[in-house]
């Protein structure tokens, strides 16, 4: 890996070291620069998980991706720096069905620092979620700006909860700690999310990234900007989409 090219892509300043501070800074920088998006699916372009394709899309062409792409690349960066990384099988919670999704529904990362007992849940591929890694050794709420998150034991593994400023909580996903193989074990689920009418990714176009004071998204035909907990929604015309993608996400399709 040309590590400096990756660090430049996410606008990370300085040299990362094997520390919790660097891990936090890397995830935050990643989420503020590399968008979560599924635009290739609506364009009928196959999403490939081999490392060469991911590098070309995210680093060279400066696009984003969804969980398998973003966390697949982030894991590679972390391992190059020297972090210990385990690929996790996560299943996303569906509130309407009151059930979790399929196996390998989501890729999340367990990250360790050599000679440090604290383990972290890292994730740059779940959209509007925690922007910095979560500690695995506590089930207490972990504050991040105007929101809080926690990881608690669940069945044979764990589940992640989010809490809004008004106290409303939401279950995000569950996972176990069995080490998985990437991309091999995730390829079937990746195809499912690109092709199945039951997948949320075939139903709506989305591109979104974190900002210093919130988040900016293009979802369907709306531009959604959140600043300090306040959200504004603006309807957009299809002919505006190309310029908005370039302006807010640096994305060229």
N, C-alpha and C positions, 0 to 999 in steps of 0.2 A: 504493500500500500504506500502511496505517496501521502503520508500522514499530513504534511503541511497543506496539501491541496484540499484535504477534507476540512482541516481546521479553518482554512480561509473561506471555504464554502459556508461554514456556520458562523463565520466572523468571530472566532474564538481568539482572544488576545493573550499573548504570553505562551508559555510552554506548560502543558498539563503534566501533573505529577500524580503518583499513586496516593491519592488522598480523597476523603469524603468531599472536601471543598471543590476539588477539581471535577469530581463526578457530578456534583450538583451544577457547577458552572457549565459543564459540557451539555447536560440534558437541557438546561434552560436556553443556552445558545442555540441548540439544535431546534427546539420547538419555536423559537422566535424567527428562524430563518428558513427552515425547510418545512413546507406546508404538508398537512395531512390532506390527501386528495385522491379521488377515484376517477378522474376525468378520462383516463384511457379506456375505462370500461364502456362509457357512453360513446366513445369513438370507435369501438370495436377492435381496439388494439390489445393483443395478448400481453398480460403481465408476466414477466419472466423473473425467476428468483435466483438465477445464477449470479455470482458476484460481479462478473463483467458487465452484465446488463444493468444491474443495480448501480454500479459505479457510473456507467455512461448516463443513465437517466438522472440520477440525483446530484452527482458531482459535476459532470461535464455539461449536461444540458440544463442543470439547475432547476429540475422539476422536484415535485414531492412524490408522495405515494401513500399507500395504506400500510397497516401494521407489519406485514411480512417484509415489505420493502424497507421501511424506515428502521424498524428494530433489527432487521437483518444486517443493514449497513452499520447501524450504531454499535451493534455487538462486535463487528469487525474492528471498528475504531477502538473500542474499549480494550479489546484483546491485544491490539497492536501497542497500546500504551502500557499494558501490563496488568490490567484488571482481570479478575477471574469471572467468567461469564457463563451462565447456564441458560439455555433456551427453555422456555416454559410453555406448556400446553394450557392456554387460558380459554375460558368459555364465557361469552358475554351474556349479561342478564337482560332478558326481554320482559319489561314491566307488564305489557299487555297480556303476555302468555304466562307470566309469573313462572318463568323457567329459564334455564341457561341454554346456550346454543350448543352447536355440535363440537366434538373434539377438534382441537386445533383451530377453533373459531377465531382465536386471537393469539398473536405471539407477544409475550412479555419476557423480560430479562431479570434473572437473579444475578446480582453483581456483588463480588467480594473484593476486598483489598488484602493482598498478602500480609500475613501476620496480624490481621485485625479481625476480631471475632464478629464484628457487626456486619450483617448482610443487608443489601438494599434491593428493593424492587424498582427497577428502572424501566421507563416506557416513553418513547418518543412517537408512538404510533397509535394512540387511542383518541386523537382529536382533543376535544375540550375536557381535559382531565388534569391530573397533577403535573406540574411543570418541573418539579424536582423530585429526585428519587425518594421513596418512602422506606423508613426503617422497618425491618422485619421482626425486630425483637420487642416490639410493643404493640398493643392493640389500642393505645390512646390516640386521640385525634391529633393529627399533625397539621398545623396551620401553614397555609401558603397564601399570602395576600388576604383576599376577602373570603377564601374558602378553606375548608379543612378536609383531610382524608385520613382513613385508617385502614390497617390491614389486620384482620382478625382470623383466628382459626375457624375452619369450616370443613366438616367432613374429614377427608383424608388430606386436606390441604388448607387453603386460605381463601378469603374473599376480600375485595376492596369496596369500601364505602366512600361516598363523597357527601359533604355537607355544605349547603349554601349559607350565605350571610344571614338569611331569615330563619335558619335552623332546619330547613327541609333537607332530608337525607335521601340518597339514592344509591342502590346497589349497582356496582359497575361490572365487575367480573370475578370469577373464581379461577383458581389454578392449583396445581400440585407442584411439588418440587422435584419430580422425576426429570432427569436430564434428557433432553430431546435432541434429535439430529436435524439440523437445518442445512439445506432447504427440504431435504427428502420427506420428512414427516408432515410438512405443511403444504406440500404441493397440491394434494387433493382438495383441501379446504380452500386454497387459493383459487383453484379452478371453479369450485362451487360458488364462491363469492363473485366471480366474474360472470357467471352464466345462469345461475338459478334465479327464477322469478321470486323465490322466497328470500333471497338475499337483500339486505338493505342497500347494498351497493349497486344493484341493478335498477333500483327504483328512483334514485335521485342523484343529481350531480352535486358534488361538494368539494370545495377547497377551502382550507382554514388554517390559520396559524396564530400563535400567541403573540401578543404585543406587550410592551412595558406596562400598560395599564389595563389590559384586558385581552381582547381577541377580535380578529376580523375574518369574516367568512363570506363566500359566495355560495349560497345554498339554493338550488333550483333557480328561480328567477328573482332572488332577493340578495341584496348586499346587507349584511348584518355586522354592525360595529358595536362592540361592548367596551365601554370605558368606565372604570371604577364602579362596576356593578350596574351601570345604566346602559340599556340596549336601545339602539335605533335600527329600524328596518326600512329599507328603501327598495321599491320595485325597480328592476332594471329591464331594459330592452335587449333582445338577443344581439343586436348590432353593437351594443356597448360592451359585451362580454370580453372580447379580445383585449380592448384597452384596459379594462379593469383587472384582468388577469396579469397583464404586464405591470400596471401601476402598483398593485398591492402585493403581488406574489412573485414578480419577476418571471412569470411562467409564459412561455411561448409554445403554443401547440402546433 
